Every structure is written in structure tokens, then in C-alpha cells.
Amino acid sequence: MPVRLTNAEALALRMTSLLLRPHPHVNPDSVAAVVEWFGAMQAQDAASGLWSLGVRLPGRTQADVRAALERREALRTWPMRGTIHLVPSRDAHWMLSVTGVRVLAAAATTRTQLGLTEADSERAVDVLGAALTGGRRLTRAQCLAALNAAAIDTAGQRGYHLLSYAALRGVICIAPHVGTEQTFALLDEWAPDSHRPDRDEALGLLALRYVRGHGPVTRHDLARWTGLTVTDATRGIAAAGDALASVEVDGTAAVVDAALLDATPEPVDDVHTLPGFDEYLLGFKDRTPMLDPAHAAAVVPGGNGVFQATVVHGGRVVGTWKRTIGKTGVKVTVHPLTPFDAALRSRVDSALADYARFLGLPLRL
């Protein structure tokens, strides 16, 4: 019979799953380990992706995280939902083959709207593959120049579509920035030691990593996160076996990392200053356990998919924050959504000081 959890207990487990609280059994202490824990971390904004890692690796700096990405501990690509994620380098190929293929199929409509044929897209893959062969690493502008030189029009959104298409086909990936420039490399050269599980094993890995990094969650949450069907999500949960446990949260069937049920959930009183594009909110369809619907418009102004950075207290969003990075410091402005007393304000200031230390810059509030 499933273990029954209160909403408060479920939230405490979820914050632990998200590595925003100490886990009783594991301590992922490297970029590679954190990304593998989640399986994929949303990172369409590169700076947000760096802080998503930094907040889970206390004491590390942005330079440390950048160095780990240069060591290819993880890479960025478009594995799910047409959105850029950080994924373990050796898992990029199989993730693209399981989840990316559905994005490719859905992209046919966009391709037609952009005036691109499938032949155009395949030729772009060949051009980019040739341009990057031999360990070359090109900026986005250089990649587009190579396509234009081959008489492939990249105007408007065509260039972005062709780059994502080549990544979804498993040919290129996003390498770390050089300065402020996004760069690309050949996936086979960037991640030569690729894992190649069969489909059922791959579904089980996706389910295990998503649930342990976000749970308690439902099979519908898993389907939404991966872009897979509910049938495949159910298969994945079954394939993960005893590593996952059935629970019931407020009458709703869910699954969670079985190891977490050995520990008694403690009340959540943590304070975090998270980037906007973080799995804390992006990894779920129903965000009401963490975000009061009355505050949703402040976190996603205009409902356009651009999430503001959040201040989180006790597992709930209590404010947003914006930063301006200069050569001599980082200026941060906090916008409370609920009243801050002096004690909470001090804790928020301390969390933002951690962010400034991550950047290696003085903080100005």
C-alpha cells in the first residue's frame, strides 16, 4: 500500500530531491554528479545554468563550474521539449534518440513556416559537421557564416532552427561560451565515450533520474518533462523497479526515490536565491506547492515562458530578484512578494552574498 504523505512532507521530500537540502544518502559533489543526478537541467540561459549548478555545489565558484564544463563533465543540447538542457556528456546520444526524435517530428511544422525543406535541414547538418570536424569549435556567428557560405539562408529564425536541428540529429552540441559567445562542437568529438542503452533501459534511466531529482511526482509529470507519452513514462517507472516507491500525496498517486522514505521529513525553513530557469519550478507542471498562483504573474510576467530569479523560503517563492553584473561588482534588487521581517531579510542577504562569491564579485544590494 502506498505511503501517505501530507503536502508539507511531500514538499520537504521534493526540496531534498532537488538537492536544495542535504540528502540523507548521497552528496553529489561535482558538476558531473549533479547533472547525472537530475538527468537533465534546464539551461537555455547559460548564466542561469551556471548558478543552478553553483547553488547545489556550495563553495564552488563560477570559474570552477566553467572549468568542469570545459572538462566535458556535462554539455548543453536540445534533448527535450525543444529546450536547451545540461545533460551528462556520455548520455547525450541516447537521450536525443529517445526524447529528441519527438521534438524533430514536431519541428516539421516550424520548418515549413520558416520556408525550410527537410533537404535544406539535412544539408545544413552536413555543412556544420564538415565545418566542425577535427576538433574545431565555432561560435554561433561562425556556424551561421558557414551555412550562408553554402547558400543556406539563416535569416530570421532559420539559423536557430538549423542549429537545433543539427543538435537533435546528434551531430553537434553546445560547447561552453568563449567570452560572451556561444560555441558549438561535434557531439561525437566532444563526448566520444557514449553510453548506448536499449530503449527500455533508457526509459528506466530517465524515470529514475527525473523522480529522484524532483519527486514526489506523477507519471504525467514525467511525461511532460521528457516530452514522452504517458505510456512510455509508465514503462520507464516500471523499468526503474524498486529504486522508486509509490506514495500518495493529498489523494494523488505519485512516486518518489525509495531511499528518501527511510528518513523522516523535517520541516523546510531553508532560504535560497535561485536563477529563473531552474528545475525548482521548470521541472513541474503544477507549481502550486512552491508558488502561490497569485504570484505567478510576478515570476513569469506576461506568461511568456521567461522566469524571473526567485527568492525561496520554506520551499515557497516569497520574492524575485534581478542582478546587474559590472566589472567591479554585482548589483542585486530584491522584490518581496510576501512581507520580509528583519530575520528573513538578513538570510536573503546572506544567500545573495553566496551568489556574489560564486561570481567572484562584491555584492551591492
RAJOFEN-V952152 format. One record per backbone hydrogen bond with DSSP energy under -1.0 kcal/mol. NH is the residue of the N-H (numbers start at 0). CO is the residue of the C=O. Records with the same first field share a line. If there is no record, write none. Layout:
BEGIN
NH=CO ; CO
END
This chain:
BEGIN
2=245
4=247
9=5
10=6
11=7
12=8
13=9
14=10
15=11
16=12
17=13
18=15
19=14
33=29
34=30
35=31
36=32
37=33
38=34
40=85
42=83
48=44
49=45
50=46
51=47
52=48
53=49
54=50
56=53
59=56
61=357
64=60
65=61
66=62
67=63
68=64
69=65
70=66
71=68
72=67
74=86
75=173
76=84
82=79
84=76
85=40
86=74
90=87
91=88
94=90
95=91
96=92
97=93
98=94
99=94
103=99
104=100
105=101
106=102
107=104
110=106
111=107
112=108
113=109
114=111
115=110
120=116
121=117
122=118
123=119
124=120
125=121
126=122
127=123
128=124
129=125
130=126
131=127
135=131
137=183
139=181
142=138
143=139
144=140
145=141
146=142
147=143
148=144
150=147
151=146
157=154
158=153
160=156
161=157
162=158
163=159
164=160
165=161
166=162
167=163
168=164
169=166
170=165
172=184
173=75
174=182
177=180
180=177
183=137
184=172
186=170
189=185
190=186
193=191
194=89
201=197
202=198
203=199
204=200
205=201
206=202
207=203
208=204
209=205
210=206
211=207
212=208
214=210
216=254
221=217
222=218
223=219
224=220
225=221
226=222
232=228
233=229
234=230
235=231
236=232
237=233
238=234
239=235
240=237
242=239
243=240
244=255
246=253
247=2
248=251
249=4
251=248
253=246
254=216
255=244
257=242
259=256
260=257
261=258
262=259
271=311
273=309
277=275
280=277
281=277
282=278
283=280
289=286
290=286
294=291
295=292
298=294
299=295
302=299
307=298
309=273
310=318
311=271
312=315
313=269
315=312
316=289
317=310
318=310
319=334
320=308
321=332
323=330
325=328
329=361
330=323
331=363
332=321
334=319
336=317
337=317
344=340
345=341
346=342
347=343
348=344
349=345
350=346
351=347
352=348
353=349
354=350
355=351
356=352
357=353
358=354
359=355
360=355
363=329
END
